[in-house]
Amino acid sequence: MFQEAAELLPPLELADSDALRTGSFLIAMGHTSGLRGAVSLGILSGRGKAMTMGVPAASGDEAQSEEKVGQESTEDKPLYLVTDAAFAGGMSGGPLLDHAGRVVGINTLVRPEL
């Protein structure tokens, strides 16, 4: 029964996260602590880069090859949408939705070192 119902669900639409403004409502979904369908509402409070969020840059990002010269750099683009939505274990990997239910990101719980 559930499988048949799931097959009728349409896929989630993707949206451009660059179009979001600070203060936009965001919805985080996931399966936290074994609970199915956990949902948390928050607002976009800013955007962060990997270095400012306490997450090391991926290896090889520092080196710029000659092939990349003149191409658009991702160095200046934010890597994270910062929200006050409550996250718990199991929320990472779930969709982060805008007010219209379109996917604008993937939930990632970042715990900066204290």
Secondary structure by P-SEA (a helix, b strand, c coil): caaaaaaacccbbbbccccccccbbbbbbcccccccbbbbbbccccccccccccccccccccccccccccccccccccccccccccccccccccccccccccccbbbbbbbccc
